[in-house]
Amino acid sequence: MAIVAGNWKMALGVGESVELARKIASFASDANYPHTEIWIAPSPPCLGAVSPIVQNTPVKLGAQNAHWELKGAFTGESSVPQLKELGCSFVIVGHSERRHIFGETKGDIAKRAHRALIEGLTPVFCVGETEKEREDGKTALIIAEQLSPFLELIKETSSYANFVVAYEPVWAIGTGKVANVEQIEEAHGVILDLLGEALDKTSIPVLYGGSVKPDNFSEIISIPNVSGALVGGASLDSEKFRKLVEIAEERA
Ligand code: 13P
């Protein structure tokens, strides 16, 4: 099963999000994509309006972050129960914009993902190196440092298998620079090895993210250890997003 997930970041207003969700729900319901899951993550103020539009359609709704506590004095945060109440079934955690712009730490990101996991919201755990870290030959080390605190926390959790990892090299996000096949295959291999060492089960989907577009996705989704994509810019255009879903479906 492939996953094509759209991360809408803070790009759209509430009305625009509703309009885009309608178009996506419509193509997802009209066509049959038995091998591809379609996920969308609108920004928090848009979730309530988008939720009824994708309800009872093949489109899964998700959030872009969640706190590790269930409730309390955490201004600006969203809790996992709140997101579930809104109809979310997944949540992105550790996106590079959270790590690099907002200074979220590896430990906090692990706690966010762990809370989502134990409450039954699928975390999409993002990892990825900066350009400088890649140039310094530190890609595998950075991925291990980002993923390990989460793997450490979930060792004691029986439902650990229900999560997704997204490899998003920071230098490829929103830049038009896509990682090449070798770089993606290698990084996904590192992630799958880490998962294999830490868990009994290794059927965790690993998505690629970073300037995914219809014209480069066929090559990316053909890489054997790539299970789909986490898409920013191209997910904001329903036609491009539909094309990505169709490419994933063809390769499945
Ligand atoms: P772009 O597809 O715009 O490069 O964004 C990728 C991303 O950050 C998805 O989470």
Boltz pocket constraint, residues with backbone or C-beta under 6 A from the ligand:
constraints:
  - pocket:
      binder: B
      contacts: [[A, 7], [A, 95], [A, 168], [A, 172], [A, 173], [A, 174], [A, 175], [A, 176], [A, 209], [A, 210], [A, 211], [A, 212], [A, 230], [A, 231], [A, 232], [A, 233], [A, 234]]
      max_distance: 6.0
